[in-house]
Amino acid sequence: MTDQGIYGLGDAALNNRETLPALYLMDYLIPNLIGMDPRNSEDIWQFFKVLT
């Protein structure tokens, strides 16, 4: 949920090792998402696509 009230749901599982995706999200993805406009999902997708 954003400070603007926009929300979304997702699912990440890796063969019963849910902590691995959670750590990846907290350590890598979330810090890069801070400050991005959640309404520009295509820009966000392209940003992360270039990083991988």
mmCIF entry with sequence, helices, sheets and N, C-alpha, C, O atoms, coordinates in Angstrom:
data_MODEL
# 
_entry.id   MODEL 
# 
_entity.id                         1 
_entity.type                       polymer 
_entity.pdbx_number_of_molecules   1 
# 
_entity_poly.entity_id                      1 
_entity_poly.type                           'polypeptide(L)' 
_entity_poly.nstd_linkage                   no 
_entity_poly.nstd_monomer                   no 
_entity_poly.pdbx_seq_one_letter_code       MTDQGIYGLGDAALNNRETLPALYLMDYLIPNLIGMDPRNSEDIWQFFKVLT 
_entity_poly.pdbx_seq_one_letter_code_can   MTDQGIYGLGDAALNNRETLPALYLMDYLIPNLIGMDPRNSEDIWQFFKVLT 
_entity_poly.pdbx_strand_id                 A 
# 
loop_
_entity_poly_seq.entity_id 
_entity_poly_seq.num 
_entity_poly_seq.mon_id 
_entity_poly_seq.hetero 
1 1  MET n 
1 2  THR n 
1 3  ASP n 
1 4  GLN n 
1 5  GLY n 
1 6  ILE n 
1 7  TYR n 
1 8  GLY n 
1 9  LEU n 
1 10 GLY n 
1 11 ASP n 
1 12 ALA n 
1 13 ALA n 
1 14 LEU n 
1 15 ASN n 
1 16 ASN n 
1 17 ARG n 
1 18 GLU n 
1 19 THR n 
1 20 LEU n 
1 21 PRO n 
1 22 ALA n 
1 23 LEU n 
1 24 TYR n 
1 25 LEU n 
1 26 MET n 
1 27 ASP n 
1 28 TYR n 
1 29 LEU n 
1 30 ILE n 
1 31 PRO n 
1 32 ASN n 
1 33 LEU n 
1 34 ILE n 
1 35 GLY n 
1 36 MET n 
1 37 ASP n 
1 38 PRO n 
1 39 ARG n 
1 40 ASN n 
1 41 SER n 
1 42 GLU n 
1 43 ASP n 
1 44 ILE n 
1 45 TRP n 
1 46 GLN n 
1 47 PHE n 
1 48 PHE n 
1 49 LYS n 
1 50 VAL n 
1 51 LEU n 
1 52 THR n 
# 
_struct_asym.id          A 
_struct_asym.entity_id   1 
# 
loop_
_struct_conf.conf_type_id 
_struct_conf.id 
_struct_conf.pdbx_PDB_helix_id 
_struct_conf.beg_label_comp_id 
_struct_conf.beg_label_asym_id 
_struct_conf.beg_label_seq_id 
_struct_conf.pdbx_beg_PDB_ins_code 
_struct_conf.end_label_comp_id 
_struct_conf.end_label_asym_id 
_struct_conf.end_label_seq_id 
_struct_conf.pdbx_end_PDB_ins_code 
_struct_conf.beg_auth_comp_id 
_struct_conf.beg_auth_asym_id 
_struct_conf.beg_auth_seq_id 
_struct_conf.end_auth_comp_id 
_struct_conf.end_auth_asym_id 
_struct_conf.end_auth_seq_id 
_struct_conf.pdbx_PDB_helix_class 
_struct_conf.details 
_struct_conf.pdbx_PDB_helix_length 
HELX_P HELX_P1 AA1 THR A 19 ? TYR A 24 ? THR A 19 TYR A 24 1 ? 6  
HELX_P HELX_P2 AA2 LEU A 25 ? LEU A 29 ? LEU A 25 LEU A 29 3 ? 5  
HELX_P HELX_P3 AA3 ILE A 30 ? LEU A 33 ? ILE A 30 LEU A 33 1 ? 4  
HELX_P HELX_P4 AA4 SER A 41 ? LEU A 51 ? SER A 41 LEU A 51 1 ? 11 
# 
_struct_conf_type.id          HELX_P 
_struct_conf_type.criteria    ? 
_struct_conf_type.reference   ? 
# 
loop_
_atom_site.group_PDB 
_atom_site.id 
_atom_site.type_symbol 
_atom_site.label_atom_id 
_atom_site.label_alt_id 
_atom_site.label_comp_id 
_atom_site.label_asym_id 
_atom_site.label_entity_id 
_atom_site.label_seq_id 
_atom_site.pdbx_PDB_ins_code 
_atom_site.Cartn_x 
_atom_site.Cartn_y 
_atom_site.Cartn_z 
_atom_site.occupancy 
_atom_site.B_iso_or_equiv 
_atom_site.pdbx_formal_charge 
_atom_site.auth_seq_id 
_atom_site.auth_comp_id 
_atom_site.auth_asym_id 
_atom_site.auth_atom_id 
_atom_site.pdbx_PDB_model_num 
ATOM 1   N N  . MET A 1 1  ? 0.849  -1.168  0.000   1.00 0.00 ? 1  MET A N  1 
ATOM 2   C CA . MET A 1 1  ? 0.000  0.000   0.000   1.00 0.00 ? 1  MET A CA 1 
ATOM 3   C C  . MET A 1 1  ? 0.901  1.239   0.000   1.00 0.00 ? 1  MET A C  1 
ATOM 4   O O  . MET A 1 1  ? 1.862  1.343   0.762   1.00 0.00 ? 1  MET A O  1 
ATOM 5   N N  . THR A 1 2  ? 0.553  2.155   -0.871  1.00 0.00 ? 2  THR A N  1 
ATOM 6   C CA . THR A 1 2  ? 1.322  3.394   -0.932  1.00 0.00 ? 2  THR A CA 1 
ATOM 7   C C  . THR A 1 2  ? 0.706  4.437   -0.011  1.00 0.00 ? 2  THR A C  1 
ATOM 8   O O  . THR A 1 2  ? -0.390 4.247   0.515   1.00 0.00 ? 2  THR A O  1 
ATOM 9   N N  . ASP A 1 3  ? 1.418  5.532   0.177   1.00 0.00 ? 3  ASP A N  1 
ATOM 10  C CA . ASP A 1 3  ? 0.892  6.623   0.991   1.00 0.00 ? 3  ASP A CA 1 
ATOM 11  C C  . ASP A 1 3  ? -0.285 7.317   0.307   1.00 0.00 ? 3  ASP A C  1 
ATOM 12  O O  . ASP A 1 3  ? -0.998 8.098   0.936   1.00 0.00 ? 3  ASP A O  1 
ATOM 13  N N  . GLN A 1 4  ? -0.490 7.031   -0.985  1.00 0.00 ? 4  GLN A N  1 
ATOM 14  C CA . GLN A 1 4  ? -1.601 7.604   -1.740  1.00 0.00 ? 4  GLN A CA 1 
ATOM 15  C C  . GLN A 1 4  ? -2.830 6.687   -1.735  1.00 0.00 ? 4  GLN A C  1 
ATOM 16  O O  . GLN A 1 4  ? -3.852 7.020   -2.337  1.00 0.00 ? 4  GLN A O  1 
ATOM 17  N N  . GLY A 1 5  ? -2.736 5.540   -1.063  1.00 0.00 ? 5  GLY A N  1 
ATOM 18  C CA . GLY A 1 5  ? -3.856 4.624   -0.986  1.00 0.00 ? 5  GLY A CA 1 
ATOM 19  C C  . GLY A 1 5  ? -3.927 3.609   -2.121  1.00 0.00 ? 5  GLY A C  1 
ATOM 20  O O  . GLY A 1 5  ? -4.904 2.869   -2.233  1.00 0.00 ? 5  GLY A O  1 
ATOM 21  N N  . ILE A 1 6  ? -2.892 3.571   -2.967  1.00 0.00 ? 6  ILE A N  1 
ATOM 22  C CA . ILE A 1 6  ? -2.841 2.594   -4.056  1.00 0.00 ? 6  ILE A CA 1 
ATOM 23  C C  . ILE A 1 6  ? -2.270 1.302   -3.491  1.00 0.00 ? 6  ILE A C  1 
ATOM 24  O O  . ILE A 1 6  ? -1.287 1.320   -2.750  1.00 0.00 ? 6  ILE A O  1 
ATOM 25  N N  . TYR A 1 7  ? -2.897 0.172   -3.848  1.00 0.00 ? 7  TYR A N  1 
ATOM 26  C CA . TYR A 1 7  ? -2.410 -1.088  -3.307  1.00 0.00 ? 7  TYR A CA 1 
ATOM 27  C C  . TYR A 1 7  ? -2.392 -2.169  -4.378  1.00 0.00 ? 7  TYR A C  1 
ATOM 28  O O  . TYR A 1 7  ? -3.036 -2.052  -5.420  1.00 0.00 ? 7  TYR A O  1 
ATOM 29  N N  . GLY A 1 8  ? -1.651 -3.203  -4.095  1.00 0.00 ? 8  GLY A N  1 
ATOM 30  C CA . GLY A 1 8  ? -1.595 -4.341  -4.995  1.00 0.00 ? 8  GLY A CA 1 
ATOM 31  C C  . GLY A 1 8  ? -1.236 -5.578  -4.207  1.00 0.00 ? 8  GLY A C  1 
ATOM 32  O O  . GLY A 1 8  ? -0.737 -5.500  -3.085  1.00 0.00 ? 8  GLY A O  1 
ATOM 33  N N  . LEU A 1 9  ? -1.496 -6.714  -4.808  1.00 0.00 ? 9  LEU A N  1 
ATOM 34  C CA . LEU A 1 9  ? -1.205 -7.993  -4.169  1.00 0.00 ? 9  LEU A CA 1 
ATOM 35  C C  . LEU A 1 9  ? -0.270 -8.787  -5.058  1.00 0.00 ? 9  LEU A C  1 
ATOM 36  O O  . LEU A 1 9  ? -0.317 -8.666  -6.282  1.00 0.00 ? 9  LEU A O  1 
ATOM 37  N N  . GLY A 1 10 ? 0.569  -9.586  -4.456  1.00 0.00 ? 10 GLY A N  1 
ATOM 38  C CA . GLY A 1 10 ? 1.466  -10.433 -5.215  1.00 0.00 ? 10 GLY A CA 1 
ATOM 39  C C  . GLY A 1 10 ? 1.710  -11.731 -4.479  1.00 0.00 ? 10 GLY A C  1 
ATOM 40  O O  . GLY A 1 10 ? 1.344  -11.885 -3.315  1.00 0.00 ? 10 GLY A O  1 
ATOM 41  N N  . ASP A 1 11 ? 2.327  -12.648 -5.169  1.00 0.00 ? 11 ASP A N  1 
ATOM 42  C CA . ASP A 1 11 ? 2.632  -13.941 -4.581  1.00 0.00 ? 11 ASP A CA 1 
ATOM 43  C C  . ASP A 1 11 ? 4.042  -14.317 -4.974  1.00 0.00 ? 11 ASP A C  1 
ATOM 44  O O  . ASP A 1 11 ? 4.396  -14.271 -6.152  1.00 0.00 ? 11 ASP A O  1 
ATOM 45  N N  . ALA A 1 12 ? 4.846  -14.685 -4.003  1.00 0.00 ? 12 ALA A N  1 
ATOM 46  C CA . ALA A 1 12 ? 6.206  -15.136 -4.273  1.00 0.00 ? 12 ALA A CA 1 
ATOM 47  C C  . ALA A 1 12 ? 6.482  -16.362 -3.417  1.00 0.00 ? 12 ALA A C  1 
ATOM 48  O O  . ALA A 1 12 ? 6.420  -16.306 -2.189  1.00 0.00 ? 12 ALA A O  1 
ATOM 49  N N  . ALA A 1 13 ? 6.780  -17.452 -4.070  1.00 0.00 ? 13 ALA A N  1 
ATOM 50  C CA . ALA A 1 13 ? 7.105  -18.683 -3.369  1.00 0.00 ? 13 ALA A CA 1 
ATOM 51  C C  . ALA A 1 13 ? 8.224  -19.390 -4.121  1.00 0.00 ? 13 ALA A C  1 
ATOM 52  O O  . ALA A 1 13 ? 8.299  -19.333 -5.348  1.00 0.00 ? 13 ALA A O  1 
ATOM 53  N N  . LEU A 1 14 ? 9.065  -20.037 -3.389  1.00 0.00 ? 14 LEU A N  1 
ATOM 54  C CA . LEU A 1 14 ? 10.192 -20.727 -3.988  1.00 0.00 ? 14 LEU A CA 1 
ATOM 55  C C  . LEU A 1 14 ? 10.368 -22.056 -3.277  1.00 0.00 ? 14 LEU A C  1 
ATOM 56  O O  . LEU A 1 14 ? 11.242 -22.210 -2.424  1.00 0.00 ? 14 LEU A O  1 
ATOM 57  N N  . ASN A 1 15 ? 9.524  -23.013 -3.640  1.00 0.00 ? 15 ASN A N  1 
ATOM 58  C CA . ASN A 1 15 ? 9.621  -24.362 -3.080  1.00 0.00 ? 15 ASN A CA 1 
ATOM 59  C C  . ASN A 1 15 ? 9.686  -24.372 -1.554  1.00 0.00 ? 15 ASN A C  1 
ATOM 60  O O  . ASN A 1 15 ? 10.613 -24.927 -0.964  1.00 0.00 ? 15 ASN A O  1 
ATOM 61  N N  . ASN A 1 16 ? 8.701  -23.757 -0.935  1.00 0.00 ? 16 ASN A N  1 
ATOM 62  C CA . ASN A 1 16 ? 8.592  -23.701 0.534   1.00 0.00 ? 16 ASN A CA 1 
ATOM 63  C C  . ASN A 1 16 ? 9.724  -22.915 1.199   1.00 0.00 ? 16 ASN A C  1 
ATOM 64  O O  . ASN A 1 16 ? 10.017 -23.129 2.376   1.00 0.00 ? 16 ASN A O  1 
ATOM 65  N N  . ARG A 1 17 ? 10.345 -22.030 0.474   1.00 0.00 ? 17 ARG A N  1 
ATOM 66  C CA . ARG A 1 17 ? 11.397 -21.169 1.047   1.00 0.00 ? 17 ARG A CA 1 
ATOM 67  C C  . ARG A 1 17 ? 10.981 -19.712 0.892   1.00 0.00 ? 17 ARG A C  1 
ATOM 68  O O  . ARG A 1 17 ? 11.633 -18.933 0.196   1.00 0.00 ? 17 ARG A O  1 
ATOM 69  N N  . GLU A 1 18 ? 9.906  -19.368 1.539   1.00 0.00 ? 18 GLU A N  1 
ATOM 70  C CA . GLU A 1 18 ? 9.320  -18.040 1.399   1.00 0.00 ? 18 GLU A CA 1 
ATOM 71  C C  . GLU A 1 18 ? 10.229 -16.934 1.898   1.00 0.00 ? 18 GLU A C  1 
ATOM 72  O O  . GLU A 1 18 ? 10.077 -15.784 1.486   1.00 0.00 ? 18 GLU A O  1 
ATOM 73  N N  . THR A 1 19 ? 11.166 -17.251 2.771   1.00 0.00 ? 19 THR A N  1 
ATOM 74  C CA . THR A 1 19 ? 12.030 -16.191 3.296   1.00 0.00 ? 19 THR A CA 1 
ATOM 75  C C  . THR A 1 19 ? 12.995 -15.667 2.231   1.00 0.00 ? 19 THR A C  1 
ATOM 76  O O  . THR A 1 19 ? 13.411 -14.511 2.307   1.00 0.00 ? 19 THR A O  1 
ATOM 77  N N  . LEU A 1 20 ? 13.359 -16.481 1.249   1.00 0.00 ? 20 LEU A N  1 
ATOM 78  C CA . LEU A 1 20 ? 14.281 -16.013 0.216   1.00 0.00 ? 20 LEU A CA 1 
ATOM 79  C C  . LEU A 1 20 ? 13.677 -14.896 -0.629  1.00 0.00 ? 20 LEU A C  1 
ATOM 80  O O  . LEU A 1 20 ? 14.320 -13.861 -0.802  1.00 0.00 ? 20 LEU A O  1 
ATOM 81  N N  . PRO A 1 21 ? 12.463 -15.066 -1.162  1.00 0.00 ? 21 PRO A N  1 
ATOM 82  C CA . PRO A 1 21 ? 11.876 -13.939 -1.895  1.00 0.00 ? 21 PRO A CA 1 
ATOM 83  C C  . PRO A 1 21 ? 11.650 -12.718 -1.009  1.00 0.00 ? 21 PRO A C  1 
ATOM 84  O O  . PRO A 1 21 ? 11.800 -11.585 -1.467  1.00 0.00 ? 21 PRO A O  1 
ATOM 85  N N  . ALA A 1 22 ? 11.293 -12.935 0.247   1.00 0.00 ? 22 ALA A N  1 
ATOM 86  C CA . ALA A 1 22 ? 11.071 -11.813 1.160   1.00 0.00 ? 22 ALA A CA 1 
ATOM 87  C C  . ALA A 1 22 ? 12.358 -11.029 1.376   1.00 0.00 ? 22 ALA A C  1 
ATOM 88  O O  . ALA A 1 22 ? 12.338 -9.798  1.360   1.00 0.00 ? 22 ALA A O  1 
ATOM 89  N N  . LEU A 1 23 ? 13.465 -11.713 1.576   1.00 0.00 ? 23 LEU A N  1 
ATOM 90  C CA . LEU A 1 23 ? 14.749 -11.023 1.755   1.00 0.00 ? 23 LEU A CA 1 
ATOM 91  C C  . LEU A 1 23 ? 15.162 -10.285 0.491   1.00 0.00 ? 23 LEU A C  1 
ATOM 92  O O  . LEU A 1 23 ? 15.670 -9.166  0.564   1.00 0.00 ? 23 LEU A O  1 
ATOM 93  N N  . TYR A 1 24 ? 14.949 -10.899 -0.663  1.00 0.00 ? 24 TYR A N  1 
ATOM 94  C CA . TYR A 1 24 ? 15.264 -10.254 -1.936  1.00 0.00 ? 24 TYR A CA 1 
ATOM 95  C C  . TYR A 1 24 ? 14.440 -8.975  -2.096  1.00 0.00 ? 24 TYR A C  1 
ATOM 96  O O  . TYR A 1 24 ? 14.958 -7.942  -2.519  1.00 0.00 ? 24 TYR A O  1 
ATOM 97  N N  . LEU A 1 25 ? 13.163 -9.057  -1.757  1.00 0.00 ? 25 LEU A N  1 
ATOM 98  C CA . LEU A 1 25 ? 12.313 -7.874  -1.843  1.00 0.00 ? 25 LEU A CA 1 
ATOM 99  C C  . LEU A 1 25 ? 12.796 -6.774  -0.909  1.00 0.00 ? 25 LEU A C  1 
ATOM 100 O O  . LEU A 1 25 ? 12.920 -5.620  -1.318  1.00 0.00 ? 25 LEU A O  1 
ATOM 101 N N  . MET A 1 26 ? 13.069 -7.124  0.340   1.00 0.00 ? 26 MET A N  1 
ATOM 102 C CA . MET A 1 26 ? 13.463 -6.123  1.330   1.00 0.00 ? 26 MET A CA 1 
ATOM 103 C C  . MET A 1 26 ? 14.839 -5.526  1.047   1.00 0.00 ? 26 MET A C  1 
ATOM 104 O O  . MET A 1 26 ? 15.042 -4.324  1.218   1.00 0.00 ? 26 MET A O  1 
ATOM 105 N N  . ASP A 1 27 ? 15.775 -6.355  0.620   1.00 0.00 ? 27 ASP A N  1 
ATOM 106 C CA . ASP A 1 27 ? 17.149 -5.887  0.451   1.00 0.00 ? 27 ASP A CA 1 
ATOM 107 C C  . ASP A 1 27 ? 17.413 -5.235  -0.902  1.00 0.00 ? 27 ASP A C  1 
ATOM 108 O O  . ASP A 1 27 ? 18.286 -4.375  -1.012  1.00 0.00 ? 27 ASP A O  1 
ATOM 109 N N  . TYR A 1 28 ? 16.674 -5.631  -1.925  1.00 0.00 ? 28 TYR A N  1 
ATOM 110 C CA . TYR A 1 28 ? 16.988 -5.174  -3.262  1.00 0.00 ? 28 TYR A CA 1 
ATOM 111 C C  . TYR A 1 28 ? 15.862 -4.412  -3.949  1.00 0.00 ? 28 TYR A C  1 
ATOM 112 O O  . TYR A 1 28 ? 16.048 -3.268  -4.366  1.00 0.00 ? 28 TYR A O  1 
ATOM 113 N N  . LEU A 1 29 ? 14.712 -5.033  -4.065  1.00 0.00 ? 29 LEU A N  1 
ATOM 114 C CA . LEU A 1 29 ? 13.641 -4.414  -4.850  1.00 0.00 ? 29 LEU A CA 1 
ATOM 115 C C  . LEU A 1 29 ? 13.005 -3.204  -4.175  1.00 0.00 ? 29 LEU A C  1 
ATOM 116 O O  . LEU A 1 29 ? 12.881 -2.148  -4.796  1.00 0.00 ? 29 LEU A O  1 
ATOM 117 N N  . ILE A 1 30 ? 12.607 -3.338  -2.939  1.00 0.00 ? 30 ILE A N  1 
ATOM 118 C CA . ILE A 1 30 ? 11.903 -2.255  -2.262  1.00 0.00 ? 30 ILE A CA 1 
ATOM 119 C C  . ILE A 1 30 ? 12.722 -0.970  -2.202  1.00 0.00 ? 30 ILE A C  1 
ATOM 120 O O  . ILE A 1 30 ? 12.170 0.097   -2.469  1.00 0.00 ? 30 ILE A O  1 
ATOM 121 N N  . PRO A 1 31 ? 14.028 -1.019  -1.861  1.00 0.00 ? 31 PRO A N  1 
ATOM 122 C CA . PRO A 1 31 ? 14.783 0.234   -1.863  1.00 0.00 ? 31 PRO A CA 1 
ATOM 123 C C  . PRO A 1 31 ? 14.795 0.919   -3.237  1.00 0.00 ? 31 PRO A C  1 
ATOM 124 O O  . PRO A 1 31 ? 14.843 2.147   -3.304  1.00 0.00 ? 31 PRO A O  1 
ATOM 125 N N  . ASN A 1 32 ? 14.753 0.155   -4.319  1.00 0.00 ? 32 ASN A N  1 
ATOM 126 C CA . ASN A 1 32 ? 14.723 0.745   -5.650  1.00 0.00 ? 32 ASN A CA 1 
ATOM 127 C C  . ASN A 1 32 ? 13.351 1.284   -6.021  1.00 0.00 ? 32 ASN A C  1 
ATOM 128 O O  . ASN A 1 32 ? 13.243 2.151   -6.888  1.00 0.00 ? 32 ASN A O  1 
ATOM 129 N N  . LEU A 1 33 ? 12.307 0.786   -5.382  1.00 0.00 ? 33 LEU A N  1 
ATOM 130 C CA . LEU A 1 33 ? 10.944 1.245   -5.680  1.00 0.00 ? 33 LEU A CA 1 
ATOM 131 C C  . LEU A 1 33 ? 10.589 2.550   -4.992  1.00 0.00 ? 33 LEU A C  1 
ATOM 132 O O  . LEU A 1 33 ? 9.708  3.275   -5.454  1.00 0.00 ? 33 LEU A O  1 
ATOM 133 N N  . ILE A 1 34 ? 11.257 2.852   -3.906  1.00 0.00 ? 34 ILE A N  1 
ATOM 134 C CA . ILE A 1 34 ? 10.928 4.053   -3.132  1.00 0.00 ? 34 ILE A CA 1 
ATOM 135 C C  . ILE A 1 34 ? 11.116 5.287   -4.008  1.00 0.00 ? 34 ILE A C  1 
ATOM 136 O O  . ILE A 1 34 ? 12.180 5.506   -4.588  1.00 0.00 ? 34 ILE A O  1 
ATOM 137 N N  . GLY A 1 35 ? 10.078 6.069   -4.086  1.00 0.00 ? 35 GLY A N  1 
ATOM 138 C CA . GLY A 1 35 ? 10.099 7.291   -4.876  1.00 0.00 ? 35 GLY A CA 1 
ATOM 139 C C  . GLY A 1 35 ? 9.548  7.130   -6.281  1.00 0.00 ? 35 GLY A C  1 
ATOM 140 O O  . GLY A 1 35 ? 9.284  8.128   -6.951  1.00 0.00 ? 35 GLY A O  1 
ATOM 141 N N  . MET A 1 36 ? 9.365  5.893   -6.748  1.00 0.00 ? 36 MET A N  1 
ATOM 142 C CA . MET A 1 36 ? 8.789  5.678   -8.078  1.00 0.00 ? 36 MET A CA 1 
ATOM 143 C C  . MET A 1 36 ? 7.269  5.838   -8.020  1.00 0.00 ? 36 MET A C  1 
ATOM 144 O O  . MET A 1 36 ? 6.644  5.566   -6.994  1.00 0.00 ? 36 MET A O  1 
ATOM 145 N N  . ASP A 1 37 ? 6.694  6.277   -9.116  1.00 0.00 ? 37 ASP A N  1 
ATOM 146 C CA . ASP A 1 37 ? 5.251  6.448   -9.204  1.00 0.00 ? 37 ASP A CA 1 
ATOM 147 C C  . ASP A 1 37 ? 4.604  5.088   -9.468  1.00 0.00 ? 37 ASP A C  1 
ATOM 148 O O  . ASP A 1 37 ? 4.838  4.503   -10.526 1.00 0.00 ? 37 ASP A O  1 
ATOM 149 N N  . PRO A 1 38 ? 3.800  4.571   -8.541  1.00 0.00 ? 38 PRO A N  1 
ATOM 150 C CA . PRO A 1 38 ? 3.211  3.236   -8.715  1.00 0.00 ? 38 PRO A CA 1 
ATOM 151 C C  . PRO A 1 38 ? 2.242  3.159   -9.890  1.00 0.00 ? 38 PRO A C  1 
ATOM 152 O O  . PRO A 1 38 ? 1.904  2.060   -10.330 1.00 0.00 ? 38 PRO A O  1 
ATOM 153 N N  . ARG A 1 39 ? 1.796  4.282   -10.398 1.00 0.00 ? 39 ARG A N  1 
ATOM 154 C CA . ARG A 1 39 ? 0.895  4.267   -11.555 1.00 0.00 ? 39 ARG A CA 1 
ATOM 155 C C  . ARG A 1 39 ? 1.648  4.015   -12.857 1.00 0.00 ? 39 ARG A C  1 
ATOM 156 O O  . ARG A 1 39 ? 1.034  3.699   -13.875 1.00 0.00 ? 39 ARG A O  1 
ATOM 157 N N  . ASN A 1 40 ? 2.974  4.150   -12.832 1.00 0.00 ? 40 ASN A N  1 
ATOM 158 C CA . ASN A 1 40 ? 3.795  3.910   -14.017 1.00 0.00 ? 40 ASN A CA 1 
ATOM 159 C C  . ASN A 1 40 ? 4.381  2.506   -13.968 1.00 0.00 ? 40 ASN A C  1 
ATOM 160 O O  . ASN A 1 40 ? 5.599  2.329   -13.938 1.00 0.00 ? 40 ASN A O  1 
ATOM 161 N N  . SER A 1 41 ? 3.506  1.516   -13.959 1.00 0.00 ? 41 SER A N  1 
ATOM 162 C CA . SER A 1 41 ? 3.965  0.133   -13.805 1.00 0.00 ? 41 SER A CA 1 
ATOM 163 C C  . SER A 1 41 ? 4.862  -0.303  -14.965 1.00 0.00 ? 41 SER A C  1 
ATOM 164 O O  . SER A 1 41 ? 5.780  -1.096  -14.759 1.00 0.00 ? 41 SER A O  1 
ATOM 165 N N  . GLU A 1 42 ? 4.621  0.189   -16.159 1.00 0.00 ? 42 GLU A N  1 
ATOM 166 C CA . GLU A 1 42 ? 5.463  -0.184  -17.297 1.00 0.00 ? 42 GLU A CA 1 
ATOM 167 C C  . GLU A 1 42 ? 6.883  0.362   -17.124 1.00 0.00 ? 42 GLU A C  1 
ATOM 168 O O  . GLU A 1 42 ? 7.848  -0.331  -17.445 1.00 0.00 ? 42 GLU A O  1 
ATOM 169 N N  . ASP A 1 43 ? 7.026  1.586   -16.625 1.00 0.00 ? 43 ASP A N  1 
ATOM 170 C CA . ASP A 1 43 ? 8.357  2.147   -16.353 1.00 0.00 ? 43 ASP A CA 1 
ATOM 171 C C  . ASP A 1 43 ? 9.087  1.336   -15.291 1.00 0.00 ? 43 ASP A C  1 
ATOM 172 O O  . ASP A 1 43 ? 10.284 1.075   -15.413 1.00 0.00 ? 43 ASP A O  1 
ATOM 173 N N  . ILE A 1 44 ? 8.364  0.941   -14.252 1.00 0.00 ? 44 ILE A N  1 
ATOM 174 C CA . ILE A 1 44 ? 8.964  0.139   -13.183 1.00 0.00 ? 44 ILE A CA 1 
ATOM 175 C C  . ILE A 1 44 ? 9.407  -1.208  -13.730 1.00 0.00 ? 44 ILE A C  1 
ATOM 176 O O  . ILE A 1 44 ? 10.506 -1.676  -13.431 1.00 0.00 ? 44 ILE A O  1 
ATOM 177 N N  . TRP A 1 45 ? 8.545  -1.831  -14.537 1.00 0.00 ? 45 TRP A N  1 
ATOM 178 C CA . TRP A 1 45 ? 8.880  -3.126  -15.142 1.00 0.00 ? 45 TRP A CA 1 
ATOM 179 C C  . TRP A 1 45 ? 10.151 -2.997  -15.986 1.00 0.00 ? 45 TRP A C  1 
ATOM 180 O O  . TRP A 1 45 ? 11.046 -3.835  -15.881 1.00 0.00 ? 45 TRP A O  1 
ATOM 181 N N  . GLN A 1 46 ? 10.238 -1.977  -16.806 1.00 0.00 ? 46 GLN A N  1 
ATOM 182 C CA . GLN A 1 46 ? 11.402 -1.786  -17.668 1.00 0.00 ? 46 GLN A CA 1 
ATOM 183 C C  . GLN A 1 46 ? 12.664 -1.501  -16.844 1.00 0.00 ? 46 GLN A C  1 
ATOM 184 O O  . GLN A 1 46 ? 13.749 -1.963  -17.198 1.00 0.00 ? 46 GLN A O  1 
ATOM 185 N N  . PHE A 1 47 ? 12.528 -0.749  -15.757 1.00 0.00 ? 47 PHE A N  1 
ATOM 186 C CA . PHE A 1 47 ? 13.655 -0.455  -14.882 1.00 0.00 ? 47 PHE A CA 1 
ATOM 187 C C  . PHE A 1 47 ? 14.258 -1.745  -14.315 1.00 0.00 ? 47 PHE A C  1 
ATOM 188 O O  . PHE A 1 47 ? 15.475 -1.929  -14.331 1.00 0.00 ? 47 PHE A O  1 
ATOM 189 N N  . PHE A 1 48 ? 13.404 -2.627  -13.821 1.00 0.00 ? 48 PHE A N  1 
ATOM 190 C CA . PHE A 1 48 ? 13.908 -3.867  -13.237 1.00 0.00 ? 48 PHE A CA 1 
ATOM 191 C C  . PHE A 1 48 ? 14.350 -4.854  -14.314 1.00 0.00 ? 48 PHE A C  1 
ATOM 192 O O  . PHE A 1 48 ? 15.242 -5.669  -14.077 1.00 0.00 ? 48 PHE A O  1 
ATOM 193 N N  . LYS A 1 49 ? 13.745 -4.791  -15.472 1.00 0.00 ? 49 LYS A N  1 
ATOM 194 C CA . LYS A 1 49 ? 14.152 -5.665  -16.570 1.00 0.00 ? 49 LYS A CA 1 
ATOM 195 C C  . LYS A 1 49 ? 15.588 -5.352  -17.007 1.00 0.00 ? 49 LYS A C  1 
ATOM 196 O O  . LYS A 1 49 ? 16.345 -6.264  -17.339 1.00 0.00 ? 49 LYS A O  1 
ATOM 197 N N  . VAL A 1 50 ? 15.962 -4.080  -17.010 1.00 0.00 ? 50 VAL A N  1 
ATOM 198 C CA . VAL A 1 50 ? 17.318 -3.674  -17.371 1.00 0.00 ? 50 VAL A CA 1 
ATOM 199 C C  . VAL A 1 50 ? 18.329 -4.123  -16.315 1.00 0.00 ? 50 VAL A C  1 
ATOM 200 O O  . VAL A 1 50 ? 19.467 -4.454  -16.649 1.00 0.00 ? 50 VAL A O  1 
ATOM 201 N N  . LEU A 1 51 ? 17.924 -4.135  -15.058 1.00 0.00 ? 51 LEU A N  1 
ATOM 202 C CA . LEU A 1 51 ? 18.853 -4.507  -13.976 1.00 0.00 ? 51 LEU A CA 1 
ATOM 203 C C  . LEU A 1 51 ? 19.169 -5.995  -13.939 1.00 0.00 ? 51 LEU A C  1 
ATOM 204 O O  . LEU A 1 51 ? 20.196 -6.387  -13.384 1.00 0.00 ? 51 LEU A O  1 
ATOM 205 N N  . THR A 1 52 ? 18.320 -6.828  -14.510 1.00 0.00 ? 52 THR A N  1 
ATOM 206 C CA . THR A 1 52 ? 18.551 -8.272  -14.425 1.00 0.00 ? 52 THR A CA 1 
ATOM 207 C C  . THR A 1 52 ? 19.363 -8.779  -15.572 1.00 0.00 ? 52 THR A C  1 
ATOM 208 O O  . THR A 1 52 ? 19.645 -9.974  -15.648 1.00 0.00 ? 52 THR A O  1 
# 
